[in-house]
């Protein structure tokens, strides 16, 4: 996952199983065909038809009254309900149905479905109550304000065998359905990207921002046109009328296929615009809902031609697409009635509503955090057989052996190799491209730079220093002048000692605290001072050997015997070390 991306769960939820209702023989074909035409999906084996589908509209405000009118036109309106008794009574009288409170609607077995058009914050609770009461549910967007609530509601609808449909109106618009069909048939070629503008002066809200008010319909359409796996969502928003409510937002979406989309919404705009643009590699399409039916959907046969490896536009003449005029809301309401009657899933079922809500939620979090939200499940990291403290960092690529422990605030840079069973203390930097053998112990505040190699069993005391350039300057880069340093097996370097680059510290040598090594160190040498000088010899076990001019001596601690070559000033064990 790229830096600055917030992970979320994988985007696409599995489809819900079909409802178990069965249609009466002889009526099945006609109803199934009409249901498919009005937007029902996943037609299932024949079942029992719900006769005289009856719907109560809950919420008779700005948008609810339109639902009342259209459900009445389908012949399915059975009741209305609103917190304002006067409004409910007036609409009820107008359409010849009773006005009832919500509890009475849920308790009435003759009412099989409800259409909810109440404020968004009430959706989750009211949908849940309706499903628990055994009702089929149509709910205006959004399905809920929280992804977890929407997930719970889709599961509940499935468990109860009830239709759950979300009011993503434009999925039922004849122009969009024609556009979607053209995309599926390849009339535009491969879709490259989609963008939408939904702009107006008002209607201003304080209970929700412009993203949640305007963008759900566009998200729904884009997800229908670009069905591949969503990869990421990022959004920016700006507040002008209220410090906590965004008036303008732009949302970007990327997909695994390489396709992309963006959505620009604003209720602080000088004119109204409702436009969806689809860019294909063979043609381009514009769905402009502000135009008349003869111009709502237009095809531009524009292409890009390549000449001498330079892209050039090849424009064609705009062509309007013939449409059969129809009110989208009426088609949406009829679709719900037909899906309930046929027991089949609608185009905008709970799963589709959940996908839209996940994008809304991701866009909101992106605006709040400034980070891109990823929908790609991170690959599972292979199990580690070494320990890295949460404050430490191990770059990729770097190799760390089994049993090694890397403690607080340490950093292993890329290209470095650390052997098995090492102990890397706090605030240690290793690399890039440094090598640390097995069973090494590096104490706090040590930097093992590029060019340093530690063989097995090396001990580096606290705050000791390796250099890699002899004459460093802050303003002069000397990476090409790095000199290698080799610390051989079993050597010990004491606290605050310095090893000047370009030298070798011999096997089992012991560098005293604070010493400054300016030349090669023989095996088993005991070095102290600045510059470091040999003070004596040490055993493999770390105990000092006898002083004086001996040619052979025995360690007083472990009993190992050593010979000394006085001509070469060299000490070695009589019995060579066995391979580890």
Secondary structure, 3 states (H helix, E strand, C coil): CCCCEEECCCCCCCCCCCCCCCCCCCCHHHHHHHHHHCCEECCCCCCCCCCCCCEEEECCCCCHHHHHHHHHHHCCEEEEECCCHHHHHHHHHHHCCEECCHHHHHHCCCCCEEEECCCHHHHHHHHHHHHHCCCEEEEECCCCCCHHHHHHHHHHHHHHCCCEEEECHHHHCHHHHHHHHHHHHCCCCCEEEEEEEEEEECCCCCCCCHHHHHHHHHHHHHHHHCCCCEEEEEEEEECCCECCECCEEEEEEEECCCCEEEEEEECEEEEEEEEEEEEECCCEEEEECCCCCCCCEEEECCEEEEECCEEEEECCCCEECCCCCCCHHHHHHHHHHHHHHHCCEECCEHHHHHHHHHHHHHHHHHHHHCCEEECCCCCCCCCCCCEECCCCEECCCCEECCCCEECCCCEECCCCEECCCCEECCCCEECCCCEECCCCEECCCCEECCCEEECCCCEECCCCEECCCCCCECCECCHHHCCCEEECCCCEECCCCEECCCCEECCCCEECCCCEECCCECCCEEEECECCEEEEEECCCCCECCCCCCCEEECCCCCCEEEEECCCCEEEECCCCCCC
